[in-house]
Amino acid sequence: MKEKCWSKTLLGVYSYLDTIADAIDKITLKTALNSFYFSKSDYEKNNVLTISNKLIDLSERKVTLINLKIIIEDTLMAIPKKDALILIARYVNKQKIMDIAEKNLLSKRSIFRKINHAEEMFSNILLRKGYDSFRLKQMLKNERWILNFHNDLMSKKSSDDFVISQNSLDKVVAL
């Protein structure tokens, strides 16, 4: 159950990883450029050590997101193409079950079964690669937005349609 929930979490956040990585780049650039302006009144915020630590933290966050994206893509490549396409349609492209069913000329129930089977395969590949619940939590410990989404899925608070607004994306990057 935990690993399948992690699969849904990773697939659900996949489409936002590039956007957040780009936002981190912008914040990094802005922070670096603004570090030129130094005032004694803002010494705690503007000293070299504070700015350097912030830039390092931002860089580490971006590396984590890039690594996560690679893990997801490698795992999708490791499962059969039909299963990967169904997961991509559902989680990455955010298509509704009925739309996937119509496109594949299958019943809604068949699509649910295929998605369930594909999620199981995705989970099993993640486990074989060594990405169990403990390792994923450790890897993503600084990405509260992903952990919050995962916790919502675990407690069944989150809907199957995971969408992040631009305002929420701005808050995510600030975490």
C-alpha positions in Angstrom: 0.0 0.0 0.0 2.7 2.5 1.0 4.8 1.9 -2.2 1.7 2.1 -4.4 0.8 5.4 -2.7 4.4 6.6 -3.4 3.9 5.7 -7.1 0.8 7.8 -7.3 2.6 10.6 -5.5 5.6 10.6 -7.9 3.4 10.3 -11.0 1.1 13.0 -9.6 3.9 15.6 -9.1 5.9 14.7 -12.2 4.4 17.3 -14.4 5.2 20.1 -11.9 8.9 19.2 -11.5 10.1 21.3 -14.5 8.1 24.3 -13.4 9.4 24.2 -9.9 13.0 23.7 -11.1 12.7 26.7 -13.4 11.3 28.8 -10.5 14.2 27.7 -8.3 16.6 28.9 -11.1 14.9 32.3 -11.1 15.1 32.6 -7.3 18.8 31.6 -7.4 19.5 34.2 -10.1 17.5 36.9 -8.2 19.2 36.0 -4.9 22.7 36.1 -6.5 22.1 39.4 -8.2 20.5 41.1 -5.2 23.4 40.0 -3.0 25.4 42.8 -4.6 23.3 45.3 -2.6 24.5 45.2 0.9 23.3 47.2 3.9 24.3 47.0 7.5 20.7 47.1 8.6 20.0 43.8 6.8 23.2 42.2 7.8 21.5 39.0 8.9 19.8 38.6 5.5 22.6 39.9 3.3 25.8 38.5 4.7 27.9 36.2 2.5 27.3 33.1 4.6 23.5 33.5 4.6 23.3 34.1 0.9 25.7 31.3 0.1 23.7 28.9 2.2 20.5 29.9 0.5 22.1 29.4 -2.9 23.4 26.0 -1.9 20.0 24.9 -0.5 18.3 26.0 -3.7 20.8 24.1 -5.8 20.3 21.0 -3.7 16.5 21.3 -4.1 16.9 21.5 -7.8 19.2 18.5 -7.9 16.7 16.5 -5.9 13.9 17.4 -8.3 16.0 16.5 -11.3 17.0 13.2 -9.8 13.3 12.5 -9.0 12.3 13.2 -12.6 15.0 10.8 -13.8 13.8 8.1 -11.4 10.2 8.5 -12.6 11.2 8.5 -16.3 13.5 5.4 -15.8 10.7 3.6 -14.0 8.2 4.4 -16.8 10.7 3.1 -19.3 11.0 -0.1 -17.4 7.4 -1.1 -17.6 5.6 -2.2 -20.8 4.8 0.7 -23.1 1.0 0.3 -23.0 1.1 0.5 -19.2 3.4 3.5 -19.2 1.1 5.3 -21.7 -1.9 4.8 -19.5 -0.1 6.1 -16.4 1.2 9.1 -18.4 -2.3 9.8 -19.7 -3.8 9.6 -16.2 -1.2 11.3 -14.1 1.0 13.4 -16.3 -1.6 14.6 -18.9 -4.3 14.6 -16.2 -6.8 12.9 -18.5 -10.1 11.7 -17.1 -10.9 8.0 -16.9 -13.6 8.3 -19.5 -11.3 10.0 -21.9 -8.7 7.3 -21.6 -11.4 4.7 -22.0 -12.7 6.2 -25.2 -9.3 6.7 -26.6 -8.4 3.1 -25.9 -11.8 1.7 -26.9 -12.2 0.1 -23.5 -14.8 0.3 -20.7 -14.3 2.5 -17.7 -13.9 -0.5 -15.5 -11.2 -2.0 -17.8 -9.2 1.3 -17.6 -9.4 1.3 -13.8 -8.0 -2.3 -13.8 -5.3 -1.3 -16.3 -4.3 1.7 -14.2 -4.2 -0.4 -11.1 -2.0 -3.0 -12.8 0.3 -0.3 -14.2 0.6 1.3 -10.8 1.5 -2.1 -9.3 4.2 -2.6 -11.9 5.5 1.0 -11.4 5.7 0.3 -7.6 7.5 -3.0 -8.1 10.1 -1.4 -10.4 10.7 1.3 -7.9 11.2 -1.3 -5.1 13.6 -3.2 -7.3 15.6 0.0 -7.9 15.8 0.4 -4.1 13.3 3.2 -3.8 11.1 2.1 -0.9 9.0 4.3 1.3 11.9 5.1 3.7 14.4 6.0 1.0 11.8 8.2 -0.8 11.0 10.0 2.4 14.7 10.6 3.1 15.3 11.8 -0.5 12.3 14.2 -0.4 12.6 15.4 3.2 13.1 19.0 2.1 10.3 18.9 -0.5 7.3 19.5 1.9 4.9 20.0 -1.0 5.6 16.4 -2.2 5.4 15.0 1.3 2.1 16.8 2.0 0.6 15.5 -1.2 1.8 12.0 -0.3 0.3 12.3 3.2 -3.0 13.5 1.7 -3.0 10.4 -0.6 -2.3 8.2 2.4 -5.2 9.6 4.3 -7.4 9.7 1.2 -7.9 13.5 1.5 -6.6 14.1 -2.0 -8.6 13.6 -5.1 -7.3 11.6 -8.0 -7.0 14.9 -10.0 -4.0 16.6 -8.6 -3.7 20.2 -9.9 -1.4 22.9 -8.5 -2.4 26.5 -9.1 0.2 29.1 -10.0 -0.2 30.7 -6.5 0.4 27.3 -5.0 3.5 26.8 -7.2 4.9 30.1 -5.9 4.4 28.9 -2.3 6.0 25.6 -3.1 9.2 27.2 -4.3 9.3 29.4 -1.2 9.2 26.3 1.1 
